[in-house]
Amino acid sequence: MHAGMRFWLPLLAALFPALAGGATAQTPPPPVPATAALPRITLSAQSLAGLPRKTLAVVDENGKNVTYSGVDLGALLAAGGAPHGEALRGRAVADYVLVRAADGYRAVFALIELDPRFTDKVVLLADRQDGAAIGKDGPFRLVVPDEKHHARWVRNVVDVQVLSPP
């Protein structure tokens, strides 16, 4: 097998489990086992408690002006033990974040694209929409305001996990 394929195959299988003969949207797949050094954060009100909150006014997928509030995903990961700041170098630059929804939907971010030392990009893990708890799309929703297409605006987020490529 080509060396580049060894990297992409596990990542593609994680993103598209149906292609790999895995679980479908009706049956959420089991979480990928975390290594001792990299965190997996199951979301709850307690996992966001004590972190600085942000509010963003955005246009949602329906073209409606909406205000979301929550915590920066990078700050949540740093608080959970993910490499950040000066520690985000060497092999850690290739680490990535897998965001999972209750229905099995998944999205991936490079860990480095969530670190304020490297970018001004904001990825918000929202728990409030227009001042109220997020309804059917919650209790947690990912908001990525600078993307043209909302494919990574994950609804019903249940956990986030930092992984390293093989």
N, C-alpha and C positions, 0 to 999 in steps of 0.2 A: 504494500500500500504506500502511496506517495506520502511523504512526511507532512505536507500541508493538509492532507485529508484526515490524518490522525487528530488534528486540532479541530477541524470543522465538523466531523461526523458527530461527536458527542454534543456539541453545541446545537447542531441542527436537530438532533434527536430530542434534546431538552426543549427546544422551541416548538417542534412539530411532532409530538408523540404519536399521532395517528400515522405519520409516514413511517415511523419505526415499528409499527405494529403495537404501539403502547395504548395508553388510555385515550379516551375521546373526551369531548367537552362535557358529556353527561357523567362521566366517572373521573373525578379529579385524580391525577397521578400522585403517587406518594412523593414527598419531598426528597430532593437529592440529599444524601447524607452530608452533613457539614464536616469539614476537617476540624481538628482541635484549634487551629489558628484562625479560621475564618468563620464569621458569625452567620447564623440563620436567625432572623427575628420574626417570631410569630406576633402579629399585630394585635394590640389591645389599647385601651385608653392609657394603661399604665406604661406601655412602651413609648408613648409620646410625652408623657408627663415630665415636666421639668426642662424640656427642650424649648429653645426660642421659637416663637410662632411667627409666621409670615402670612400676609394676605395678598392675593393676586386678583386683579380684575382682568378677565380673559373673555374671549369669544369661544363658546363651546362648539361641539360638532354640528349643532343645529343652527349656528349663526346667531345665537342669543348671547347677550352680555351677561356674564355670571361672575360673582365674586366667590372665590374659594379661600379658605384659610386652613392652615395645618403646619406641618414642620417640613423643613428642607430634608429631602431624602439623604443627602450627603451627611448632614448633621446627625440624623438617626443612625446611619451606618457607623460613623465615627464613634458615637456614644456606645454603640454595640460592640466595638472592638475592631472594626475594619481598618486596614492601613489607610492613613490619611496624612496630609501635610508632608513633612520631611520623610516619613516612613513609606510614602508612596513612591517607590523607585525600584530599580532593578526588576526582578521577576514580578513584583506586585503591580507594575504598570500594565501587565496583561490580565490582571484580575477583572472579573466582570460581575455584575449584579443581576440576578434572576428575580423578577417580580412575578408572583403567582396570584391569580384570582381564584375565587371559590369555584368557578366553573371550569377550571383547568387552563384558561387563557394565560399566556405568559408573554413577557417582554424582557428584553435584555438591554442593559446599559454598561458601557465600560466604566469601571470604578473611577478611573481618572477623569471622566467627563462630569462627575458629581463632586469633585473636590475644588473648593474655592481657591486653592493655591494655583490651580491650572486653568480655571474657567469662571466666567460670571454666570454661566448657565444655572437656571433654577429649575429643579424638579421637585414639585411640591407633593407631599403625601398629605392630602386633604382629608379632614374629618368634618368640615363645615362648608355648606354651600348657601350663599346669600344669608348668612347669619344663623342658619338652622343646621341640625344634624343632616348629613347626606341621606337621602331617602333610599330608593331602590338600587342606586348605584353604590351604596356604601356598605358598611360604615366608613370605609376608607377608599379613596380614589386617588390615583396618580394624575397629576396635571403637569403637562410639559408645554409651557406657553409659547416657546419659540419654534415649534414644529408645525409645518404646513398641514400635515395629515395627522389625525389623532390616533394612530394605531397604537401608540404607547401610552395613551391615556387610559390606563387599566382601571376598570371598575371592580368593586368588591374585592379589593386586595386583601389577601389573607397572610402572606408572608413575603419577606425579601431575604435573599441569601447571597452571600459573596462566595464566588467560586474561582478557582484557578484553572487555567487550561492544563491539559495533561502534558 
